[in-house]
């Protein structure tokens, strides 16, 4: 998309927002609607916080695989530190890509743990609802994707995501996020972050297949999701998610 057309569409988006058309939902998202009626498979992602060691290999692999700009992250790792007094501190230096500094006794630690985060590929994604040009859409297999040819860089989807999983790509000037390595999955490969995890803290699979290990986990275990109160119905599930995680 050339710069002039992008600027025109961006200005049109602001006009639509001011007129209230976006709020009333009169802008159609044909690809998302078509995908909802023609879905072939359903996928899900599992993060085991009991296993994650905060090594950052997943973040580095994602950056290399998807050419993520240096200042941004499609996936990142947060460290939660709970003191003996019950206070909680959270850090994520460089997205956890280079690991984490050691904690000393002066921190008065009761416990500490790592929580990897990424796009949740929600069933009811806010980002799709607010995109004025249909650039953010749901694929037939439930992947929430961004069509860079259509994205005008308005940033509405970034603001609408309750998980902070989206960012503006400073190279392409379009919205960017984790795709669960859609380009790899369509070729029968695992997402890069899943492949490199040395402790198996990340798991991905098709949950329509009753023989899938992930499908079995979802059926038999009580897992958690982030911010269920938003109604987005995230498809990234967590094992051992502590109440302090936000």
C-alpha positions in Angstrom: 0.0 0.0 0.0 1.5 3.3 -1.0 1.9 6.1 1.5 -0.7 8.4 -0.1 -3.4 5.7 0.0 -2.5 4.8 3.6 -2.8 8.4 4.7 -6.2 8.8 2.9 -7.6 5.6 4.6 -6.3 6.7 8.0 -8.1 10.1 7.6 -11.2 8.2 6.6 -11.0 6.1 9.8 -10.9 9.2 11.9 -14.0 10.5 10.0 -15.8 7.3 10.6 -14.9 7.3 14.3 -16.2 10.9 14.7 -19.4 10.1 13.0 -20.1 7.2 15.3 -20.2 4.5 12.6 -17.5 2.4 14.2 -19.4 2.4 17.5 -22.6 1.4 15.8 -20.9 -1.5 14.1 -22.0 -0.7 10.6 -18.5 -1.4 9.1 -18.5 -4.9 7.8 -15.6 -7.4 8.2 -16.4 -9.9 5.4 -13.3 -12.1 5.9 -13.9 -12.5 9.6 -17.6 -13.4 9.0 -16.7 -15.9 6.3 -14.1 -17.4 8.5 -16.5 -18.0 11.3 -18.8 -20.0 9.1 -16.1 -22.0 7.3 -13.7 -22.9 10.1 -11.8 -26.2 9.5 -9.8 -26.6 12.7 -9.4 -25.2 16.1 -6.0 -24.6 17.7 -5.0 -23.7 21.2 -1.8 -22.8 23.1 -0.7 -23.9 26.6 1.8 -22.2 28.8 3.0 -24.1 31.9 4.3 -21.5 34.4 5.6 -24.3 36.6 8.1 -25.2 34.0 9.2 -21.8 32.6 12.7 -20.9 33.7 12.9 -17.4 32.1 15.7 -18.2 29.8 14.3 -16.0 27.0 15.0 -18.4 24.1 11.4 -18.2 23.1 11.6 -14.4 22.7 14.8 -14.6 20.7 13.5 -17.4 18.4 10.3 -15.3 17.8 12.3 -12.3 16.9 14.5 -14.2 14.4 11.7 -16.1 12.8 9.4 -13.1 12.4 11.9 -10.3 12.0 10.5 -8.4 14.9 11.9 -4.9 15.2 14.5 -4.5 18.1 12.3 -2.3 20.3 9.2 -4.6 20.1 8.1 -8.1 21.1 5.5 -10.5 19.7 6.1 -12.7 22.8 7.7 -11.8 26.1 8.3 -13.2 29.6 7.5 -11.5 32.9 8.9 -12.3 36.3 6.7 -12.0 39.3 8.4 -11.7 42.7 6.3 -12.0 45.8 7.9 -10.8 49.1 7.4 -12.2 52.5 5.1 -9.2 53.2 2.9 -10.1 50.2 4.0 -7.2 47.9 4.3 -8.1 44.2 6.8 -6.7 41.8 7.0 -7.5 38.1 9.9 -7.0 35.7 10.6 -7.9 32.1 13.9 -6.5 31.1 14.2 -6.5 27.3 11.1 -8.7 27.2 13.0 -11.4 29.0 15.0 -12.0 25.8 18.3 -12.0 27.6 17.2 -13.7 30.7 16.7 -12.0 34.1 19.2 -10.6 36.7 19.7 -12.8 39.8 17.6 -12.0 42.9 19.5 -11.5 46.2 18.5 -12.2 49.8 17.7 -8.5 50.4 14.6 -8.9 48.2 13.0 -10.9 51.1 11.5 -13.3 48.6 8.6 -15.6 49.4 8.4 -16.9 45.9 9.1 -16.0 42.3 7.9 -17.3 39.0 7.9 -16.6 35.2 4.9 -16.0 33.0 5.3 -16.0 29.2 2.8 -13.9 27.3 1.7 -13.6 23.7 -1.3 -12.9 21.5 -4.3 -14.9 22.9 -6.0 -15.5 19.5 -9.3 -14.9 21.2 -12.6 -16.3 20.0 -14.3 -12.9 20.5 -11.4 -10.5 19.8 -11.8 -6.8 20.5 -9.2 -6.0 17.9 -11.3 -7.4 15.1 -14.3 -5.5 16.2 -12.6 -2.1 16.2 -10.6 -2.4 12.9 -12.3 0.1 10.5 -10.9 -1.5 7.3 -11.0 -5.2 8.1 -7.2 -5.5 8.2 -7.5 -7.5 11.5 -9.5 -10.6 10.9 -10.0 -14.2 12.0 -8.8 -17.0 9.8 -10.8 -20.1 9.1 -8.8 -21.9 11.7 -9.2 -19.3 14.4 -5.9 -17.4 14.0 -6.3 -13.7 14.6 -4.2 -12.1 11.8 -3.3 -8.7 10.4 -3.4 -8.1 6.6 -0.5 -5.6 6.2 -1.8 -4.6 2.7 -5.0 -3.3 4.3 -3.8 -2.0 7.6 -3.6 1.8 7.7 -1.8 2.1 11.0 -4.6 3.8 12.9 -3.7 1.9 16.1 -7.3 1.2 17.2 -6.6 -2.5 17.6 -3.5 -1.8 19.7 -5.6 0.2 22.1 -8.5 -2.3 22.1 -6.3 -5.3 23.1 -6.7 -5.9 26.8 -3.5 -8.0 26.9 -1.0 -5.5 25.5 -0.1 -8.0 22.8 -0.1 -5.6 19.8 2.3 -2.9 18.8 3.0 -0.6 15.9 5.7 -2.0 13.6 8.1 0.9 13.1 9.5 -0.6 9.9 6.2 -1.4 8.1 4.1 1.2 9.9 1.3 -1.4 10.5 -0.1 -3.1 13.5 1.9 -6.2 14.5 1.6 -9.1 16.9 2.1 -12.8 17.5 0.6 -15.0 14.8 1.3 -18.3 16.5 3.7 -18.6 13.6 0.8 -19.1 11.2 3.3 -19.4 8.2 4.9 -22.4 10.0 1.7 -24.1 11.2 0.2 -24.1 7.7 3.3 -26.1 6.7 2.8 -28.6 9.5 5.5 -27.1 11.8 5.3 -25.9 15.3 5.6 -22.2 16.3 9.2 -21.2 16.8 8.8 -20.4 20.5 7.4 -23.9 21.2 10.2 -25.6 19.2 13.0 -23.9 21.1 11.7 -24.1 24.7 14.2 -26.3 26.6 11.8 -27.4 29.3 8.5 -27.8 27.3 6.8 -24.8 29.0 4.9 -24.0 25.7 2.6 -26.4 23.9 0.5 -25.9 20.8 -1.9 -28.1 18.9 -5.2 -28.8 17.2 -7.9 -29.3 19.8 -10.4 -30.8 17.3 -8.3 -34.0 17.2 -9.3 -36.2 20.2 -5.8 -37.9 20.1 -4.0 -34.6 20.5 -2.1 -34.4 23.8 -3.2 -30.7 24.2 -6.8 -31.6 23.6 -6.6 -34.2 26.4 -5.1 -31.6 28.7 -7.9 -29.1 28.0 -10.5 -31.9 28.7 -9.0 -33.2 31.9 -7.3 -30.3 33.7 -8.6 -27.1 35.2 -6.5 -24.4 33.4 -6.6 -20.6 33.6 -6.7 -17.8 31.0 -5.7 -14.2 31.4 -8.5 -11.6 32.1 -11.5 -13.8 31.5 -13.7 -10.9 32.6 -13.1 -9.1 29.3 -15.2 -11.6 27.4 -12.6 -12.1 24.7 -12.4 -15.9 25.3 -8.6 -16.2 24.9 -7.2 -19.4 23.4 -3.9 -19.3 25.3 -4.4 -21.4 28.4 -2.1 -21.4 31.5 -1.2 -24.1 33.9 -0.4 -22.8 37.4 -1.4 -19.2 36.8 -1.1 -17.4 40.2 -3.6 -14.9 41.4 -0.9 -12.2 41.3 -0.7 -12.4 37.5 -2.3 -9.5 35.6 
